[in-house]
């Protein structure tokens, strides 16, 4: 990818606006609703993005300092959503992301080949971390939006056939083709 740093910056710029829009527009009960017992709600996805924003900031600094870093386990090290509203969480995420974007602005193409050791993955490059960061952002935004769509899918009647790819497996039993059973 040419101009990777610029592309990463552009991608990472979009997410806070998306979360501001979702948190200010949608009812909080929809944002905190888990689509299934084993799935995260949209707010849980946002809280995870806040947690990992700090992790990504730390890791970029480690690359610049030439320091290895530990793995991050969201189940044991992540923050559980508390009393804060979705709007407050989106504001915190936006603040953290602006800090991150300022640090990315200082990077140059030569920095992308910097290597450090990740506790579980062994040698990794800054290029790989930045690409993972953008993919991570999109992944959890998609996950959050998939959580938000679930209550509407239940109510869309025969049109449900058009949403087969968006239903959680827990809700797809009636849509599974005979060949998939």
N, C-alpha and C positions, 0 to 999 in steps of 0.2 A: 504494500500500500504506500503510495506516495503521499507525502505530507501527513503522516500518521498523527503527529501531535495536533495539528489543526483539526483533523477529522475527529479525534478523541474529544478535543475541547468542544467542538460543535455538538457532538452527541451528548456530552455530559451537561451542556447548557440547557438542553430541552427538558430534562427530567424534573427539576424544581418547579418549572412553570406548570408542568402537567399535574404535579402533586398539589400545587396551590389551587389550580382549577378544580380538581376533584374534591379537595377538602373544603373549599368555600362554597361549592355548588351542591354536592350530594349530601343527603341526610347522614348524620353520624351513625345512626343505627345500621345503615347499609354498609358503611365503611368498616365497622367493627364486626360485622356478621361473618362468621366462618362459613365457607361454602360446604364444608364437610368436617367431621371431627379431626381428621388428620391433615387438614389443609389450613394454611394461614389466611387470615382476613386481609383486606387491603391495608388496614392500619398496622397489622403485624409485618407486612411487607415493607411499609414505610419505616417502621421502627428498625427493621433489619438494615435498611439502606442508611439510616442514621448511624447505626453501630459500625457498619462496614465503611462508611465515609471516613470515620476516624482511623480505621484500619488502613485504608488506602493512603490517607495522608501520612501515616506513620511509615508505611512501606516505601513511599516515594522518597521520604527523608532517608530511610535506610539505604536505598540505592545511591543517593547522592553522597552519603557518608561512607559507602562501601561496607555496610554492616549487614550481616545475616539477620533473618527475622523468623519468629515462630509462626506456626500455623494459627489460624483463628477458628474456633469451634462455636458457631452461633448458638448451639443448644446449651452449652455450659457458660459461654462468655457473653452472650447476647443479652440485651435488656428486654425485659418483658414489658409490653405496653401497660402503662399505669393510668393515672388520673388525667393525663393531659389530653386535650382535645385534638382531633385530626388537624385542625387549623394551626394549633401550637406546634405540633410535630412537623407539619409542612414548613412552617417558619424556621424551625431549628435546622431542618434539612437544607433549606435554601441558604441559610447563613454558612453552614459547613461547606456546602458545595461551592459557594463563592470563594471561600478560603482555598479550597482545593484547586479551583480554576486559576487563581492567582499563582499558586505554586507550579502548576503545569505551564503557565506562561513563561516561566523562567527556564524551561527545558529547551535544549537544542537537539537536532537530529543525532549528534554524536552521543548524547546521553542514552539513547535508546538501546545501545549495545552494552550498557553497564550490566554486570552480573553480580548477583549475590546468591546466597543459599537459603532456600525456603525449607523449613523444618521437615516437611513431608515430601515436597516435590523436587528437592535437591536444587541444582543450579537453575535460575530463572533470570530472564532479562527484563529490563524496564519496558521494553517494547511489548513483551508478553503481558506484563502486569497492566499496562495501560489498555491493551486490547481486552483483557479479561474484565477490567473495570467497566468499559463500555458495554460489553456483553452482559455483565452482571446487572447493570442498570436496566437494560432492556428486559432481561429475564424476569426480574422482580416486578417491573411495571406490567409486563404481560401477565404474570401470576396474579397481581392485584386486580387487574381488569377481568381476569377469568373468574376471580372470586366475586366481583361485582355483577357479572352477567348471570350467575347461577339462579337467583330468585326470579329473574325474568324468563329464563328458559323453561322453568317449571310451569309458567303461565301461558306459554305461547302456543299451546295446543298442537294442531297438525303441522305447524311451521317448524316444529322441533327437528324435523328431518334435515333442515338446512343448517342446523347447529351441532350436528353430531361431533365434529372435531373440537367443539368448545365445551362440551359437557364433561364434567368430572366422571371418572370411571364408576364411582359409587352411584351415579344417577343414569348410567347408560344401559342397564340390563335389557330394557325393552328395545334398544336400538342396535344391539349386537347382531350381526349377520350370522346365520346358521353356520357358515364356514369358519367363523371366529370362535365358536364355542368349543 
